[in-house]
Amino acid sequence: MNLRQVVASDDKRPVVLTCAVTGNAQPNPKYPKDLNFPITAKQICNAVVSAAQAGASVAHIHVRDPETGLGSWRPDLFREVVDRIRQTGVDIVLNLTAGGGCFFVPQPDDDSRMASTSDMQTIDQRVRHLEECLPELASLDATCGMQTEPGLEFIYLNSANTLRKLAQRYQRIGVKPELEAFHPGDILFIKTLIESGWVDDPPLIQIALGVKWCSPDDLDTMQYMSGLLPKHCVWAGFGIGRQQMSMVAAALLLGGNCRVGLEDNLYLERGRFATNAQLVERARQIIENMGARVATPGETRRLLNLSTPGHLGAERSGGAV
């Protein structure tokens, strides 16, 4: 299946636009309070609704501890956010992060030992919120390596065996993985998951650029990595920080889909903080100015062969709509 097969009433290419509304890193203290950086379940829900109203096809969702504002992997917080979104009736594809439980922080004086600030979880723990919420999509970061966040350096630690088991678990519970690649070699490994039959067609692969110590966020890198992708996949690309919008254009030029949002970038322009809705609107302008259009949630579901709309997910899991 390709993008041309989901065109409804015109010949413009429908582009899946994801909004990553809030990430895991510590919030920037300079971000204006009146813009309501999404921290609480209510704020995250409101951010998703605003992004949908601005035209986003997909909402990528992290949760945060409402007391500290820091990223959290608590299943009850995911469930609260997802239930709130579903109760609004907003039509948007839900994509939950599943990137936690693999943060290895070595002890300062002995890299062979894990510091108490590490967050290493079992596979059961890492997918518990997916089993409870049953979103249509969930990220699966098919990578391993050095990463850094403000005040913290760590190893993002996924073994090949863990990634294989995660792919199989996603398939078993009926959640399509958004296979994220941070390095060219990640794509080569992703191909083995697909070849093994653990990823349903069409595979969804996302190229993540600009993360420190990973791949640079430029057109050459986007072009090289997209050239490694399997021909039958659906793919997207994004960059972080000031390169966010240029990577929207790069992904579009190369035939891919794109992602924006406050997880990756806080600014609409130099010195001007953004909201998620503003970033979606800016990306939509780029998409339309380049002769394409943003895919509706329904078109996105058909493109990705998603069998269950997000607002029905609560019925699947036995919760209230």
C-alpha positions as CSV (number, residue, x, y, z in Angstrom):
1,M,0.0,0.0,0.0
2,N,1.3,3.5,-0.8
3,L,0.2,7.1,-0.3
4,R,-1.5,7.3,-3.7
5,Q,-3.9,4.5,-2.7
6,V,-5.5,6.6,0.1
7,V,-6.0,9.8,-2.0
8,A,-9.7,10.7,-1.6
9,S,-10.8,13.7,-3.7
10,D,-7.7,15.2,-5.3
11,D,-4.2,14.2,-6.5
12,K,-2.3,15.9,-3.8
13,R,-0.1,13.5,-1.7
14,P,-1.6,13.0,1.8
15,V,1.2,13.3,4.4
16,V,0.9,11.9,7.8
17,L,1.7,14.7,10.3
18,T,2.5,13.5,13.9
19,C,2.6,15.9,16.8
20,A,4.8,14.7,19.7
21,V,3.1,16.9,22.4
22,T,5.4,16.4,25.4
23,G,8.6,14.4,25.9
24,N,10.5,12.9,28.7
25,A,13.2,15.5,29.3
26,Q,13.1,18.0,32.1
27,P,10.9,21.0,31.1
28,N,12.7,24.2,30.2
29,P,12.2,26.6,33.1
30,K,12.1,29.5,30.6
31,Y,9.0,28.2,28.9
32,P,6.2,30.7,29.6
33,K,3.6,29.5,32.1
34,D,0.7,31.0,30.2
35,L,1.5,28.6,27.3
36,N,0.9,25.6,29.6
37,F,3.6,23.2,28.7
38,P,1.8,19.8,28.9
39,I,2.6,18.1,32.2
40,T,-0.7,17.0,33.9
41,A,-3.0,14.5,32.2
42,K,-5.5,17.3,31.6
43,Q,-2.8,19.5,29.9
44,I,-1.6,16.6,27.8
45,C,-5.1,15.8,26.7
46,N,-5.8,19.5,25.9
47,A,-2.5,19.6,23.9
48,V,-3.6,16.6,21.8
49,V,-7.0,18.1,21.1
50,S,-5.4,21.4,20.1
51,A,-3.0,19.5,17.8
52,A,-5.9,17.6,16.2
53,Q,-7.8,20.8,15.7
54,A,-4.7,22.3,14.0
55,G,-4.7,19.3,11.6
56,A,-2.4,16.7,13.1
57,S,-3.0,13.1,11.9
58,V,-1.3,11.4,14.9
59,A,-0.5,12.3,18.5
60,H,2.6,10.8,20.0
61,I,2.3,10.8,23.8
62,H,4.6,10.7,26.8
63,V,3.3,11.3,30.3
64,R,4.8,13.2,33.2
65,D,4.6,13.1,37.0
66,P,2.1,15.8,37.9
67,E,4.0,16.7,41.0
68,T,7.6,17.0,39.7
69,G,6.9,17.6,36.0
70,L,9.5,14.9,35.1
71,G,8.9,12.2,32.6
72,S,7.2,9.1,33.9
73,W,6.4,5.5,32.8
74,R,3.5,4.9,35.2
75,P,0.7,2.9,33.4
76,D,-2.0,4.7,35.4
77,L,-0.8,8.1,34.1
78,F,-1.0,6.8,30.5
79,R,-4.4,5.4,31.1
80,E,-5.7,8.7,32.5
81,V,-4.4,10.6,29.5
82,V,-5.8,8.1,27.0
83,D,-9.1,7.9,28.7
84,R,-9.4,11.7,28.8
85,I,-8.6,12.0,25.1
86,R,-11.1,9.3,24.1
87,Q,-13.8,10.9,26.2
88,T,-13.4,14.1,24.2
89,G,-14.3,12.3,21.0
90,V,-11.5,13.9,19.1
91,D,-10.5,12.0,16.0
92,I,-6.7,11.5,16.0
93,V,-4.5,8.4,15.8
94,L,-3.0,7.6,19.2
95,N,0.7,6.7,19.4
96,L,2.1,6.0,22.9
97,T,5.8,6.0,23.7
98,A,7.2,2.8,24.9
99,G,10.8,4.1,25.1
100,G,11.2,3.7,28.8
101,G,12.8,1.1,30.9
102,C,16.2,1.0,29.1
103,F,18.2,3.9,30.7
104,F,21.5,2.6,32.0
105,V,23.4,5.1,34.0
106,P,26.8,3.8,35.0
107,Q,28.3,4.6,38.4
108,P,30.7,7.5,38.1
109,D,33.7,5.5,39.3
110,D,32.8,2.2,37.8
111,D,31.1,1.9,34.4
112,S,30.5,-1.8,34.9
113,R,27.9,-1.1,37.7
114,M,24.5,0.5,37.4
115,A,23.8,3.7,39.3
116,S,20.6,4.2,41.2
117,T,19.4,6.8,38.7
118,S,19.1,4.1,36.0
119,D,15.7,2.9,34.8
120,M,15.9,-0.7,33.6
121,Q,12.7,-2.7,33.3
122,T,11.5,-6.1,32.1
123,I,9.6,-6.4,28.8
124,D,6.4,-7.0,30.8
125,Q,6.9,-3.7,32.6
126,R,7.8,-1.9,29.3
127,V,4.6,-2.9,27.6
128,R,2.1,-2.9,30.5
129,H,0.7,0.5,29.5
130,L,0.2,-0.6,25.9
131,E,-1.7,-3.7,27.1
132,E,-3.9,-1.5,29.3
133,C,-4.5,1.3,26.8
134,L,-4.3,-0.5,23.5
135,P,-3.4,2.5,21.3
136,E,-3.2,2.1,17.5
137,L,0.5,2.8,17.4
138,A,3.4,2.7,19.8
139,S,7.0,3.7,19.4
140,L,9.7,1.0,19.4
141,D,13.1,2.6,19.5
142,A,15.2,0.0,17.6
143,T,18.5,1.5,18.8
144,C,21.2,1.3,21.4
145,G,23.9,3.8,22.3
146,M,25.0,7.0,24.1
147,Q,22.4,9.6,24.8
148,T,22.1,12.7,26.9
149,E,19.5,14.9,28.5
150,P,20.1,18.0,30.6
151,G,22.1,16.9,33.6
152,L,22.2,13.2,32.7
153,E,24.3,11.1,30.4
154,F,23.2,7.5,29.9
155,I,23.3,4.4,27.7
156,Y,20.0,3.8,25.9
157,L,20.3,0.1,26.3
158,N,18.4,-2.3,24.1
159,S,19.8,-5.7,23.2
160,A,18.9,-7.3,19.9
161,N,17.0,-10.0,21.9
162,T,15.0,-7.4,23.7
163,L,14.0,-5.7,20.5
164,R,12.9,-9.0,19.0
165,K,10.8,-9.8,22.0
166,L,9.2,-6.4,22.0
167,A,8.3,-6.6,18.3
168,Q,6.7,-10.0,18.9
169,R,4.7,-8.6,22.0
170,Y,3.5,-5.6,20.0
171,Q,2.2,-7.9,17.3
172,R,0.5,-10.2,19.8
173,I,-1.5,-7.4,21.4
174,G,-2.3,-5.8,18.1
175,V,-0.4,-2.5,18.4
176,K,1.6,-1.4,15.3
177,P,5.1,-0.4,16.1
178,E,6.5,2.9,15.0
179,L,10.1,1.6,14.5
180,E,12.4,4.4,15.3
181,A,15.9,4.6,13.7
182,F,18.6,6.9,15.2
183,H,21.5,5.4,13.2
184,P,21.8,3.8,9.8
185,G,22.5,0.5,11.4
186,D,19.2,0.7,13.2
187,I,17.5,0.4,9.8
188,L,19.5,-2.7,8.9
189,F,18.3,-4.3,12.2
190,I,14.7,-3.2,11.6
191,K,14.8,-5.1,8.3
192,T,15.6,-8.3,10.2
193,L,12.5,-7.8,12.4
194,I,10.4,-7.3,9.2
195,E,11.9,-10.3,7.5
196,S,11.2,-12.5,10.5
197,G,7.5,-11.7,10.2
198,W,7.3,-9.9,13.5
199,V,6.1,-6.6,12.0
200,D,2.8,-6.5,10.1
201,D,2.5,-4.8,6.7
202,P,3.0,-2.1,6.0
203,P,6.0,-1.5,8.3
204,L,6.1,2.0,9.8
205,I,9.7,3.4,10.2
206,Q,10.7,6.8,11.6
207,I,14.1,8.4,11.1
208,A,15.1,10.5,14.1
209,L,17.8,13.0,13.5
210,G,19.6,15.5,15.6
211,V,19.7,13.6,18.9
212,K,23.1,14.2,20.5
213,W,25.6,11.5,19.7
214,C,23.3,10.0,17.1
215,S,22.8,11.0,13.4
216,P,23.1,14.7,12.3
217,D,19.9,16.5,11.2
218,D,20.6,17.5,7.6
219,L,19.3,16.6,4.2
220,D,22.3,14.4,3.3
221,T,21.7,12.2,6.3
222,M,17.9,12.0,5.7
223,Q,18.5,11.1,2.1
224,Y,21.1,8.4,3.0
225,M,19.0,6.8,5.7
226,S,15.8,6.9,3.7
227,G,17.7,5.1,0.9
228,L,18.3,2.2,3.3
229,L,14.6,1.7,4.0
230,P,12.7,-1.4,2.6
231,K,10.7,-0.4,-0.4
232,H,7.3,-1.4,0.9
233,C,7.4,0.6,4.2
234,V,5.7,3.8,5.2
235,W,8.3,6.1,6.7
236,A,8.6,9.5,8.4
237,G,11.5,11.7,9.4
238,F,12.0,14.4,11.9
239,G,14.7,16.7,13.4
240,I,15.0,18.4,16.8
241,G,15.5,21.9,17.9
242,R,16.0,24.6,15.2
243,Q,16.2,22.0,12.4
244,Q,12.6,20.8,13.1
245,M,10.9,22.5,10.2
246,S,13.8,22.1,7.7
247,M,13.6,18.3,8.4
248,V,9.8,18.5,7.7
249,A,10.8,19.8,4.3
250,A,13.5,17.3,3.8
251,A,11.2,14.3,4.6
252,L,8.6,15.7,2.2
253,L,11.1,16.1,-0.6
254,L,12.2,12.5,-0.2
255,G,8.6,11.1,-0.2
256,G,8.2,10.6,3.6
257,N,5.9,11.8,6.3
258,C,6.9,14.1,9.2
259,R,6.7,14.9,12.9
260,V,6.7,18.1,14.9
261,G,5.9,19.0,18.5
262,L,7.2,20.3,21.9
263,E,9.0,17.0,22.6
264,D,11.5,17.9,19.8
265,N,11.5,21.7,19.7
266,L,10.1,24.5,21.9
267,Y,10.4,27.4,19.5
268,L,8.4,28.7,16.6
269,E,11.3,31.0,15.8
270,R,14.3,32.4,17.5
271,G,13.3,33.8,20.9
272,R,9.6,32.9,20.5
273,F,8.3,29.9,22.3
274,A,5.7,27.8,20.5
275,T,2.6,25.7,21.3
276,N,2.0,22.3,19.8
277,A,-0.8,23.7,17.7
278,Q,1.4,26.4,16.3
279,L,4.1,23.9,15.3
280,V,1.4,21.8,13.6
281,E,0.1,24.8,11.8
282,R,3.6,25.7,10.6
283,A,4.3,22.2,9.4
284,R,0.9,22.1,7.6
285,Q,1.9,25.3,5.8
286,I,5.1,23.7,4.6
287,I,3.3,20.6,3.5
288,E,0.7,22.6,1.6
289,N,3.3,25.0,0.1
290,M,5.1,22.0,-1.3
291,G,2.0,20.8,-3.1
292,A,0.9,18.1,-0.7
293,R,-1.7,18.0,2.1
294,V,-2.0,16.6,5.6
295,A,-3.6,13.2,5.8
296,T,-6.8,12.9,7.8
297,P,-6.8,10.4,10.7
298,G,-9.0,8.1,8.6
299,E,-6.5,8.2,5.7
300,T,-3.7,7.5,8.1
301,R,-5.5,4.4,9.4
302,R,-6.0,3.1,5.9
303,L,-2.4,3.8,4.9
304,L,-1.0,2.0,8.0
305,N,-3.7,-0.7,7.9
306,L,-4.8,0.1,11.4
307,S,-7.9,-2.0,12.1
308,T,-9.3,-0.3,15.2
309,P,-9.8,3.5,15.4
310,G,-8.4,5.1,18.5
311,H,-11.8,6.1,20.0
312,L,-12.7,2.4,20.0
313,G,-9.6,1.4,21.9
314,A,-11.3,1.8,25.3
315,E,-13.9,-0.7,24.3
316,R,-11.1,-3.2,23.4
317,S,-9.6,-2.7,26.8
318,G,-12.8,-2.7,28.7
319,G,-12.7,0.9,29.7
320,A,-15.1,3.8,29.4
321,V,-15.2,5.7,26.1
